[in-house]
Amino acid sequence: MTPPAQPRDRLRVAVQKSGRLGDPARELLASCGLTWRESRDRLFLYGESLPVDVLLVRDDDIPGLIADGVCDLGVVGRNVLVEHGLEHEAQGRGVRLSEWRQLGWGVCRLDVAIPEDLEWTGPAQLEGLRIATSYPQTLGRWLREQGVDAQPVVLNGSVEIAPRLGQADVVCDLVSTGGTLRANQLRPVTTILESEAVIAGPDHTLEDGRQEIADLLLRRLDGAVQLKEARLLMLRTDRSLVDTVLPLLPVGHEPTVLQVDGRDEVSVQVLVHGSVSWSRLEELKRAGASNLMVLPVEGMLA
Protein backbone atom coordinates (compact mmCIF):
# COMPACT_ATOMS: atom_id res chain seq x y z
CA MET A 1 0.00 0.00 0.00
CA THR A 2 1.19 3.49 -0.86
CA PRO A 3 1.29 5.65 2.31
CA PRO A 4 -1.16 8.58 2.30
CA ALA A 5 0.27 11.90 1.18
CA GLN A 6 0.93 14.47 3.87
CA PRO A 7 -1.41 17.49 3.89
CA ARG A 8 0.02 20.34 1.83
CA ASP A 9 -1.18 23.77 0.76
CA ARG A 10 1.34 24.06 -2.07
CA LEU A 11 1.49 22.25 -5.41
CA ARG A 12 4.61 20.27 -6.29
CA VAL A 13 5.59 19.67 -9.90
CA ALA A 14 8.37 17.26 -10.87
CA VAL A 15 10.53 18.19 -13.87
CA GLN A 16 13.48 16.45 -15.49
CA LYS A 17 16.66 18.00 -14.07
CA SER A 18 18.64 17.32 -17.28
CA GLY A 19 17.77 15.97 -20.69
CA ARG A 20 15.64 16.98 -23.65
CA LEU A 21 12.48 17.73 -21.61
CA GLY A 22 14.06 19.62 -18.72
CA ASP A 23 14.72 23.10 -20.14
CA PRO A 24 11.52 23.27 -22.26
CA ALA A 25 9.45 22.28 -19.19
CA ARG A 26 10.98 25.03 -17.06
CA GLU A 27 10.51 27.55 -19.87
CA LEU A 28 6.86 26.51 -20.19
CA LEU A 29 6.25 26.96 -16.46
CA ALA A 30 8.02 30.31 -16.51
CA SER A 31 5.81 31.42 -19.41
CA CYS A 32 2.85 30.84 -17.06
CA GLY A 33 4.16 33.58 -14.77
CA LEU A 34 5.95 31.30 -12.29
CA THR A 35 9.06 32.58 -10.55
CA TRP A 36 11.17 30.65 -8.04
CA ARG A 37 13.82 30.83 -5.39
CA GLU A 38 16.34 28.03 -5.94
CA SER A 39 17.71 25.84 -3.19
CA ARG A 40 21.48 25.72 -2.75
CA ASP A 41 21.74 22.42 -4.64
CA ARG A 42 19.41 23.79 -7.37
CA LEU A 43 17.17 20.74 -7.16
CA PHE A 44 14.22 22.42 -5.42
CA LEU A 45 12.60 25.59 -6.72
CA TYR A 46 10.34 27.39 -4.23
CA GLY A 47 7.50 29.17 -6.01
CA GLU A 48 7.31 32.88 -5.23
CA SER A 49 4.61 34.15 -7.61
CA LEU A 50 2.30 31.14 -7.06
CA PRO A 51 2.30 28.36 -4.43
CA VAL A 52 3.83 25.99 -7.00
CA ASP A 53 7.17 24.36 -6.20
CA VAL A 54 9.32 22.46 -8.70
CA LEU A 55 11.47 19.41 -8.00
CA LEU A 56 14.26 18.65 -10.48
CA VAL A 57 14.70 14.87 -10.70
CA ARG A 58 15.50 12.00 -13.08
CA ASP A 59 12.74 11.53 -15.65
CA ASP A 60 12.34 7.84 -14.76
CA ASP A 61 11.60 8.84 -11.15
CA ILE A 62 8.78 11.27 -11.95
CA PRO A 63 5.87 8.77 -12.19
CA GLY A 64 6.92 7.10 -8.93
CA LEU A 65 7.12 10.43 -7.11
CA ILE A 66 3.57 11.24 -8.23
CA ALA A 67 2.28 7.76 -7.32
CA ASP A 68 3.85 8.05 -3.85
CA GLY A 69 2.33 11.49 -3.25
CA VAL A 70 5.70 13.24 -3.05
CA CYS A 71 4.75 15.35 -6.07
CA ASP A 72 1.33 16.23 -7.43
CA LEU A 73 2.10 16.64 -11.13
CA GLY A 74 5.04 16.04 -13.43
CA VAL A 75 6.27 16.88 -16.92
CA VAL A 76 7.33 13.58 -18.45
CA GLY A 77 7.38 11.70 -21.73
CA ARG A 78 4.40 9.48 -22.46
CA ASN A 79 6.87 6.62 -23.02
CA VAL A 80 8.05 6.85 -19.38
CA LEU A 81 4.51 7.22 -18.05
CA VAL A 82 3.18 4.20 -19.96
CA GLU A 83 6.13 1.99 -18.99
CA HIS A 84 5.71 2.91 -15.30
CA GLY A 85 1.98 2.22 -15.40
CA LEU A 86 2.39 -1.19 -17.01
CA GLU A 87 5.15 -2.17 -14.57
CA HIS A 88 3.06 -1.25 -11.53
CA GLU A 89 0.01 -2.94 -13.01
CA ALA A 90 2.02 -6.13 -13.44
CA GLN A 91 3.09 -5.90 -9.80
CA GLY A 92 -0.43 -5.08 -8.59
CA ARG A 93 0.59 -1.93 -6.79
CA GLY A 94 0.71 1.84 -7.04
CA VAL A 95 -1.69 4.68 -7.74
CA ARG A 96 -3.00 4.87 -11.30
CA LEU A 97 -1.64 7.88 -13.19
CA SER A 98 -3.09 9.64 -16.20
CA GLU A 99 -2.24 12.31 -18.73
CA TRP A 100 -3.69 15.61 -17.55
CA ARG A 101 -2.45 17.52 -20.61
CA GLN A 102 -0.62 16.78 -23.86
CA LEU A 103 2.02 19.43 -24.51
CA GLY A 104 2.81 18.88 -28.20
CA TRP A 105 6.61 18.92 -27.95
CA GLY A 106 9.28 16.34 -27.14
CA VAL A 107 7.71 14.25 -29.89
CA CYS A 108 9.25 10.85 -30.60
CA ARG A 109 8.27 7.24 -31.33
CA LEU A 110 8.98 3.88 -29.76
CA ASP A 111 9.91 1.84 -32.84
CA VAL A 112 10.99 -1.68 -33.61
CA ALA A 113 14.11 -1.49 -35.78
CA ILE A 114 15.81 -4.28 -37.71
CA PRO A 115 19.15 -4.55 -39.57
CA GLU A 116 19.07 -2.61 -42.83
CA ASP A 117 19.74 -5.69 -44.96
CA LEU A 118 16.67 -7.56 -43.64
CA GLU A 119 13.31 -7.45 -45.40
CA TRP A 120 10.37 -6.60 -43.12
CA THR A 121 7.35 -8.86 -43.54
CA GLY A 122 5.41 -7.97 -40.40
CA PRO A 123 5.32 -8.58 -36.62
CA ALA A 124 5.26 -12.37 -37.05
CA GLN A 125 8.84 -12.07 -38.27
CA LEU A 126 9.89 -11.31 -34.66
CA GLU A 127 8.81 -14.74 -33.40
CA GLY A 128 11.58 -16.26 -31.29
CA LEU A 129 13.93 -13.29 -31.69
CA ARG A 130 15.74 -11.33 -28.99
CA ILE A 131 14.65 -7.67 -28.87
CA ALA A 132 16.85 -5.16 -27.02
CA THR A 133 14.85 -2.41 -25.30
CA SER A 134 14.64 -0.07 -22.33
CA TYR A 135 10.84 -0.46 -22.34
CA PRO A 136 10.15 -4.15 -21.70
CA GLN A 137 6.60 -3.66 -20.39
CA THR A 138 5.48 -1.55 -23.35
CA LEU A 139 7.17 -3.93 -25.77
CA GLY A 140 5.70 -6.95 -23.97
CA ARG A 141 2.18 -5.56 -24.23
CA TRP A 142 2.59 -4.95 -27.96
CA LEU A 143 4.00 -8.44 -28.54
CA ARG A 144 1.03 -9.98 -26.74
CA GLU A 145 -1.36 -7.92 -28.86
CA GLN A 146 0.38 -9.19 -31.97
CA GLY A 147 0.39 -12.79 -30.75
CA VAL A 148 4.19 -12.93 -31.03
CA ASP A 149 6.46 -14.85 -28.66
CA ALA A 150 9.79 -12.99 -28.53
CA GLN A 151 12.37 -12.34 -25.82
CA PRO A 152 12.86 -8.76 -24.58
CA VAL A 153 16.47 -8.06 -23.62
CA VAL A 154 16.44 -5.22 -21.10
CA LEU A 155 19.16 -2.60 -21.52
CA ASN A 156 19.32 0.83 -19.86
CA GLY A 157 21.41 2.44 -22.56
CA SER A 158 23.05 1.96 -25.97
CA VAL A 159 20.15 -0.20 -27.11
CA GLU A 160 20.93 0.40 -30.79
CA ILE A 161 24.35 -1.25 -30.54
CA ALA A 162 23.02 -4.52 -29.10
CA PRO A 163 22.73 -6.41 -32.45
CA ARG A 164 26.35 -5.57 -33.33
CA LEU A 165 27.46 -6.92 -29.94
CA GLY A 166 25.44 -10.11 -30.35
CA GLN A 167 23.16 -9.26 -27.42
CA ALA A 168 19.99 -9.11 -29.51
CA ASP A 169 18.67 -9.66 -33.03
CA VAL A 170 16.61 -6.45 -33.32
CA VAL A 171 15.86 -3.43 -31.12
CA CYS A 172 12.88 -1.49 -29.79
CA ASP A 173 14.01 2.05 -29.05
CA LEU A 174 12.94 5.70 -29.01
CA VAL A 175 13.31 7.42 -32.37
CA SER A 176 13.14 11.10 -33.18
CA THR A 177 15.28 11.71 -36.27
CA GLY A 178 16.47 8.13 -36.81
CA GLY A 179 20.11 9.21 -37.11
CA THR A 180 21.36 6.91 -34.32
CA LEU A 181 19.67 3.90 -35.89
CA ARG A 182 21.17 4.64 -39.32
CA ALA A 183 24.61 5.01 -37.74
CA ASN A 184 24.21 1.44 -36.46
CA GLN A 185 22.87 0.02 -39.75
CA LEU A 186 19.31 -0.29 -38.42
CA ARG A 187 16.02 0.93 -39.81
CA PRO A 188 12.66 1.42 -38.05
CA VAL A 189 9.88 -0.80 -39.39
CA THR A 190 6.92 -0.35 -37.05
CA THR A 191 5.84 2.04 -34.30
CA ILE A 192 4.43 0.65 -31.06
CA LEU A 193 3.95 3.97 -29.20
CA GLU A 194 3.71 7.64 -30.21
CA SER A 195 5.19 9.79 -27.47
CA GLU A 196 5.39 13.45 -26.49
CA ALA A 197 5.78 15.51 -23.33
CA VAL A 198 2.69 15.38 -21.11
CA ILE A 199 1.52 16.67 -17.75
CA ALA A 200 1.07 13.54 -15.64
CA GLY A 201 -0.95 13.33 -12.45
CA PRO A 202 -2.93 10.93 -10.29
CA ASP A 203 -6.18 9.51 -11.58
CA HIS A 204 -8.16 11.38 -8.92
CA THR A 205 -8.79 14.90 -7.62
CA LEU A 206 -6.08 16.45 -5.47
CA GLU A 207 -6.85 17.31 -1.85
CA ASP A 208 -6.04 20.09 0.66
CA GLY A 209 -6.89 22.85 -1.83
CA ARG A 210 -4.17 21.75 -4.24
CA GLN A 211 -6.72 20.98 -6.97
CA GLU A 212 -7.65 24.67 -7.13
CA ILE A 213 -3.98 25.59 -7.56
CA ALA A 214 -3.59 22.84 -10.17
CA ASP A 215 -6.63 24.11 -12.10
CA LEU A 216 -5.16 27.62 -12.14
CA LEU A 217 -1.82 26.31 -13.37
CA LEU A 218 -3.47 24.16 -16.05
CA ARG A 219 -5.46 27.13 -17.35
CA ARG A 220 -2.24 29.07 -17.71
CA LEU A 221 -0.52 26.09 -19.32
CA ASP A 222 -3.35 25.74 -21.83
CA GLY A 223 -2.93 29.38 -22.74
CA ALA A 224 0.86 29.09 -22.99
CA VAL A 225 0.68 25.98 -25.22
CA GLN A 226 -1.88 27.62 -27.51
CA LEU A 227 0.18 30.79 -27.48
CA LYS A 228 3.29 29.09 -28.85
CA GLU A 229 3.93 30.58 -32.27
CA ALA A 230 0.47 32.22 -32.16
CA ARG A 231 -0.11 35.32 -34.28
CA LEU A 232 -2.99 37.77 -34.48
CA LEU A 233 -3.84 38.65 -38.08
CA MET A 234 -5.79 41.90 -38.52
CA LEU A 235 -7.16 43.49 -41.69
CA ARG A 236 -9.91 45.66 -43.13
CA THR A 237 -12.08 45.04 -46.17
CA ASP A 238 -15.29 46.29 -47.78
CA ARG A 239 -18.40 44.61 -46.42
CA SER A 240 -19.23 43.38 -49.91
CA LEU A 241 -15.93 41.43 -50.07
CA VAL A 242 -16.23 39.58 -46.74
CA ASP A 243 -17.34 36.32 -48.36
CA THR A 244 -14.31 36.51 -50.70
CA VAL A 245 -11.71 37.39 -48.06
CA LEU A 246 -12.70 35.07 -45.17
CA PRO A 247 -12.04 31.78 -47.03
CA LEU A 248 -8.47 32.97 -47.70
CA LEU A 249 -7.62 33.40 -44.00
CA PRO A 250 -5.03 30.98 -42.53
CA VAL A 251 -6.40 28.13 -40.46
CA GLY A 252 -6.99 29.27 -36.90
CA HIS A 253 -9.70 30.31 -34.48
CA GLU A 254 -13.08 31.59 -35.61
CA PRO A 255 -12.48 35.09 -37.04
CA THR A 256 -14.06 38.15 -35.44
CA VAL A 257 -15.75 40.56 -37.89
CA LEU A 258 -16.61 44.07 -36.63
CA GLN A 259 -18.33 46.96 -38.39
CA VAL A 260 -16.14 50.06 -38.81
CA ASP A 261 -18.12 53.10 -37.63
CA GLY A 262 -19.22 55.48 -40.39
CA ARG A 263 -17.82 53.37 -43.22
CA ASP A 264 -18.99 50.48 -45.37
CA GLU A 265 -16.01 48.47 -44.10
CA VAL A 266 -15.41 45.72 -41.57
CA SER A 267 -12.43 44.95 -39.39
CA VAL A 268 -11.39 41.29 -39.29
CA GLN A 269 -9.10 39.65 -36.75
CA VAL A 270 -8.20 36.00 -36.34
CA LEU A 271 -5.81 34.10 -34.08
CA VAL A 272 -3.64 31.71 -36.08
CA HIS A 273 -0.91 29.28 -35.08
CA GLY A 274 2.41 29.49 -36.88
CA SER A 275 3.75 32.13 -39.22
CA VAL A 276 1.67 33.96 -41.83
CA SER A 277 3.54 33.99 -45.14
CA TRP A 278 4.02 37.02 -47.37
CA SER A 279 2.31 35.14 -50.19
CA ARG A 280 -0.77 34.67 -48.00
CA LEU A 281 -0.84 38.40 -47.16
CA GLU A 282 -0.47 39.31 -50.84
CA GLU A 283 -3.31 36.92 -51.75
CA LEU A 284 -5.55 38.58 -49.17
CA LYS A 285 -4.63 42.04 -50.49
CA ARG A 286 -5.46 41.03 -54.06
CA ALA A 287 -8.86 39.85 -52.79
CA GLY A 288 -9.60 43.29 -51.37
CA ALA A 289 -8.08 43.33 -47.88
CA SER A 290 -6.15 46.36 -46.63
CA ASN A 291 -4.25 47.49 -43.53
CA LEU A 292 -2.98 43.94 -43.02
CA MET A 293 -1.03 43.42 -39.79
CA VAL A 294 0.45 40.30 -38.15
CA LEU A 295 1.05 40.81 -34.43
CA PRO A 296 2.73 38.59 -31.83
CA VAL A 297 0.53 37.43 -28.93
CA GLU A 298 2.12 37.74 -25.49
CA GLY A 299 -0.67 36.38 -23.31
CA MET A 300 -3.96 34.53 -23.68
CA LEU A 301 -6.55 32.83 -21.49
CA ALA A 302 -9.25 30.76 -23.19
C-alpha positions as CSV (number, residue, x, y, z in Angstrom):
1,M,0.0,0.0,0.0
2,T,1.2,3.5,-0.9
3,P,1.3,5.7,2.3
4,P,-1.2,8.6,2.3
5,A,0.3,11.9,1.2
6,Q,0.9,14.5,3.9
7,P,-1.4,17.5,3.9
8,R,0.0,20.3,1.8
9,D,-1.2,23.8,0.8
10,R,1.3,24.1,-2.1
11,L,1.5,22.2,-5.4
12,R,4.6,20.3,-6.3
13,V,5.6,19.7,-9.9
14,A,8.4,17.3,-10.9
15,V,10.5,18.2,-13.9
16,Q,13.5,16.5,-15.5
17,K,16.7,18.0,-14.1
18,S,18.6,17.3,-17.3
19,G,17.8,16.0,-20.7
20,R,15.6,17.0,-23.6
21,L,12.5,17.7,-21.6
22,G,14.1,19.6,-18.7
23,D,14.7,23.1,-20.1
24,P,11.5,23.3,-22.3
25,A,9.5,22.3,-19.2
26,R,11.0,25.0,-17.1
27,E,10.5,27.5,-19.9
28,L,6.9,26.5,-20.2
29,L,6.2,27.0,-16.5
30,A,8.0,30.3,-16.5
31,S,5.8,31.4,-19.4
32,C,2.8,30.8,-17.1
33,G,4.2,33.6,-14.8
34,L,5.9,31.3,-12.3
35,T,9.1,32.6,-10.6
36,W,11.2,30.6,-8.0
37,R,13.8,30.8,-5.4
38,E,16.3,28.0,-5.9
39,S,17.7,25.8,-3.2
40,R,21.5,25.7,-2.8
41,D,21.7,22.4,-4.6
42,R,19.4,23.8,-7.4
43,L,17.2,20.7,-7.2
44,F,14.2,22.4,-5.4
45,L,12.6,25.6,-6.7
46,Y,10.3,27.4,-4.2
47,G,7.5,29.2,-6.0
48,E,7.3,32.9,-5.2
49,S,4.6,34.2,-7.6
50,L,2.3,31.1,-7.1
51,P,2.3,28.4,-4.4
52,V,3.8,26.0,-7.0
53,D,7.2,24.4,-6.2
54,V,9.3,22.5,-8.7
55,L,11.5,19.4,-8.0
56,L,14.3,18.7,-10.5
57,V,14.7,14.9,-10.7
58,R,15.5,12.0,-13.1
59,D,12.7,11.5,-15.7
60,D,12.3,7.8,-14.8
61,D,11.6,8.8,-11.2
62,I,8.8,11.3,-12.0
63,P,5.9,8.8,-12.2
64,G,6.9,7.1,-8.9
65,L,7.1,10.4,-7.1
66,I,3.6,11.2,-8.2
67,A,2.3,7.8,-7.3
68,D,3.8,8.0,-3.8
69,G,2.3,11.5,-3.2
70,V,5.7,13.2,-3.1
71,C,4.7,15.4,-6.1
72,D,1.3,16.2,-7.4
73,L,2.1,16.6,-11.1
74,G,5.0,16.0,-13.4
75,V,6.3,16.9,-16.9
76,V,7.3,13.6,-18.4
77,G,7.4,11.7,-21.7
78,R,4.4,9.5,-22.5
79,N,6.9,6.6,-23.0
80,V,8.1,6.9,-19.4
81,L,4.5,7.2,-18.0
82,V,3.2,4.2,-20.0
83,E,6.1,2.0,-19.0
84,H,5.7,2.9,-15.3
85,G,2.0,2.2,-15.4
86,L,2.4,-1.2,-17.0
87,E,5.1,-2.2,-14.6
88,H,3.1,-1.3,-11.5
89,E,0.0,-2.9,-13.0
90,A,2.0,-6.1,-13.4
91,Q,3.1,-5.9,-9.8
92,G,-0.4,-5.1,-8.6
93,R,0.6,-1.9,-6.8
94,G,0.7,1.8,-7.0
95,V,-1.7,4.7,-7.7
96,R,-3.0,4.9,-11.3
97,L,-1.6,7.9,-13.2
98,S,-3.1,9.6,-16.2
99,E,-2.2,12.3,-18.7
100,W,-3.7,15.6,-17.6
101,R,-2.4,17.5,-20.6
102,Q,-0.6,16.8,-23.9
103,L,2.0,19.4,-24.5
104,G,2.8,18.9,-28.2
105,W,6.6,18.9,-27.9
106,G,9.3,16.3,-27.1
107,V,7.7,14.3,-29.9
108,C,9.3,10.8,-30.6
109,R,8.3,7.2,-31.3
110,L,9.0,3.9,-29.8
111,D,9.9,1.8,-32.8
112,V,11.0,-1.7,-33.6
113,A,14.1,-1.5,-35.8
114,I,15.8,-4.3,-37.7
115,P,19.1,-4.6,-39.6
116,E,19.1,-2.6,-42.8
117,D,19.7,-5.7,-45.0
118,L,16.7,-7.6,-43.6
119,E,13.3,-7.4,-45.4
120,W,10.4,-6.6,-43.1
121,T,7.3,-8.9,-43.5
122,G,5.4,-8.0,-40.4
123,P,5.3,-8.6,-36.6
124,A,5.3,-12.4,-37.0
125,Q,8.8,-12.1,-38.3
126,L,9.9,-11.3,-34.7
127,E,8.8,-14.7,-33.4
128,G,11.6,-16.3,-31.3
129,L,13.9,-13.3,-31.7
130,R,15.7,-11.3,-29.0
131,I,14.6,-7.7,-28.9
132,A,16.8,-5.2,-27.0
133,T,14.9,-2.4,-25.3
134,S,14.6,-0.1,-22.3
135,Y,10.8,-0.5,-22.3
136,P,10.1,-4.2,-21.7
137,Q,6.6,-3.7,-20.4
138,T,5.5,-1.6,-23.3
139,L,7.2,-3.9,-25.8
140,G,5.7,-7.0,-24.0
141,R,2.2,-5.6,-24.2
142,W,2.6,-5.0,-28.0
143,L,4.0,-8.4,-28.5
144,R,1.0,-10.0,-26.7
145,E,-1.4,-7.9,-28.9
146,Q,0.4,-9.2,-32.0
147,G,0.4,-12.8,-30.8
148,V,4.2,-12.9,-31.0
149,D,6.5,-14.8,-28.7
150,A,9.8,-13.0,-28.5
151,Q,12.4,-12.3,-25.8
152,P,12.9,-8.8,-24.6
153,V,16.5,-8.1,-23.6
154,V,16.4,-5.2,-21.1
155,L,19.2,-2.6,-21.5
156,N,19.3,0.8,-19.9
157,G,21.4,2.4,-22.6
158,S,23.0,2.0,-26.0
159,V,20.2,-0.2,-27.1
160,E,20.9,0.4,-30.8
161,I,24.3,-1.3,-30.5
162,A,23.0,-4.5,-29.1
163,P,22.7,-6.4,-32.5
164,R,26.4,-5.6,-33.3
165,L,27.5,-6.9,-29.9
166,G,25.4,-10.1,-30.4
167,Q,23.2,-9.3,-27.4
168,A,20.0,-9.1,-29.5
169,D,18.7,-9.7,-33.0
170,V,16.6,-6.4,-33.3
171,V,15.9,-3.4,-31.1
172,C,12.9,-1.5,-29.8
173,D,14.0,2.0,-29.0
174,L,12.9,5.7,-29.0
175,V,13.3,7.4,-32.4
176,S,13.1,11.1,-33.2
177,T,15.3,11.7,-36.3
178,G,16.5,8.1,-36.8
179,G,20.1,9.2,-37.1
180,T,21.4,6.9,-34.3
181,L,19.7,3.9,-35.9
182,R,21.2,4.6,-39.3
183,A,24.6,5.0,-37.7
184,N,24.2,1.4,-36.5
185,Q,22.9,0.0,-39.7
186,L,19.3,-0.3,-38.4
187,R,16.0,0.9,-39.8
188,P,12.7,1.4,-38.1
189,V,9.9,-0.8,-39.4
190,T,6.9,-0.4,-37.1
191,T,5.8,2.0,-34.3
192,I,4.4,0.7,-31.1
193,L,4.0,4.0,-29.2
194,E,3.7,7.6,-30.2
195,S,5.2,9.8,-27.5
196,E,5.4,13.5,-26.5
197,A,5.8,15.5,-23.3
198,V,2.7,15.4,-21.1
199,I,1.5,16.7,-17.8
200,A,1.1,13.5,-15.6
201,G,-0.9,13.3,-12.4
202,P,-2.9,10.9,-10.3
203,D,-6.2,9.5,-11.6
204,H,-8.2,11.4,-8.9
205,T,-8.8,14.9,-7.6
206,L,-6.1,16.5,-5.5
207,E,-6.9,17.3,-1.9
208,D,-6.0,20.1,0.7
209,G,-6.9,22.8,-1.8
210,R,-4.2,21.8,-4.2
211,Q,-6.7,21.0,-7.0
212,E,-7.6,24.7,-7.1
213,I,-4.0,25.6,-7.6
214,A,-3.6,22.8,-10.2
215,D,-6.6,24.1,-12.1
216,L,-5.2,27.6,-12.1
217,L,-1.8,26.3,-13.4
218,L,-3.5,24.2,-16.1
219,R,-5.5,27.1,-17.4
220,R,-2.2,29.1,-17.7
221,L,-0.5,26.1,-19.3
222,D,-3.3,25.7,-21.8
223,G,-2.9,29.4,-22.7
224,A,0.9,29.1,-23.0
225,V,0.7,26.0,-25.2
226,Q,-1.9,27.6,-27.5
227,L,0.2,30.8,-27.5
228,K,3.3,29.1,-28.8
229,E,3.9,30.6,-32.3
230,A,0.5,32.2,-32.2
231,R,-0.1,35.3,-34.3
232,L,-3.0,37.8,-34.5
233,L,-3.8,38.6,-38.1
234,M,-5.8,41.9,-38.5
235,L,-7.2,43.5,-41.7
236,R,-9.9,45.7,-43.1
237,T,-12.1,45.0,-46.2
238,D,-15.3,46.3,-47.8
239,R,-18.4,44.6,-46.4
240,S,-19.2,43.4,-49.9
241,L,-15.9,41.4,-50.1
242,V,-16.2,39.6,-46.7
243,D,-17.3,36.3,-48.4
244,T,-14.3,36.5,-50.7
245,V,-11.7,37.4,-48.1
246,L,-12.7,35.1,-45.2
247,P,-12.0,31.8,-47.0
248,L,-8.5,33.0,-47.7
249,L,-7.6,33.4,-44.0
250,P,-5.0,31.0,-42.5
251,V,-6.4,28.1,-40.5
252,G,-7.0,29.3,-36.9
253,H,-9.7,30.3,-34.5
254,E,-13.1,31.6,-35.6
255,P,-12.5,35.1,-37.0
256,T,-14.1,38.2,-35.4
257,V,-15.7,40.6,-37.9
258,L,-16.6,44.1,-36.6
259,Q,-18.3,47.0,-38.4
260,V,-16.1,50.1,-38.8
261,D,-18.1,53.1,-37.6
262,G,-19.2,55.5,-40.4
263,R,-17.8,53.4,-43.2
264,D,-19.0,50.5,-45.4
265,E,-16.0,48.5,-44.1
266,V,-15.4,45.7,-41.6
267,S,-12.4,45.0,-39.4
268,V,-11.4,41.3,-39.3
269,Q,-9.1,39.7,-36.8
270,V,-8.2,36.0,-36.3
271,L,-5.8,34.1,-34.1
272,V,-3.6,31.7,-36.1
273,H,-0.9,29.3,-35.1
274,G,2.4,29.5,-36.9
275,S,3.7,32.1,-39.2
276,V,1.7,34.0,-41.8
277,S,3.5,34.0,-45.1
278,W,4.0,37.0,-47.4
279,S,2.3,35.1,-50.2
280,R,-0.8,34.7,-48.0
281,L,-0.8,38.4,-47.2
282,E,-0.5,39.3,-50.8
283,E,-3.3,36.9,-51.7
284,L,-5.6,38.6,-49.2
285,K,-4.6,42.0,-50.5
286,R,-5.5,41.0,-54.1
287,A,-8.9,39.8,-52.8
288,G,-9.6,43.3,-51.4
289,A,-8.1,43.3,-47.9
290,S,-6.1,46.4,-46.6
291,N,-4.2,47.5,-43.5
292,L,-3.0,43.9,-43.0
293,M,-1.0,43.4,-39.8
294,V,0.4,40.3,-38.1
295,L,1.1,40.8,-34.4
296,P,2.7,38.6,-31.8
297,V,0.5,37.4,-28.9
298,E,2.1,37.7,-25.5
299,G,-0.7,36.4,-23.3
300,M,-4.0,34.5,-23.7
301,L,-6.6,32.8,-21.5
302,A,-9.2,30.8,-23.2
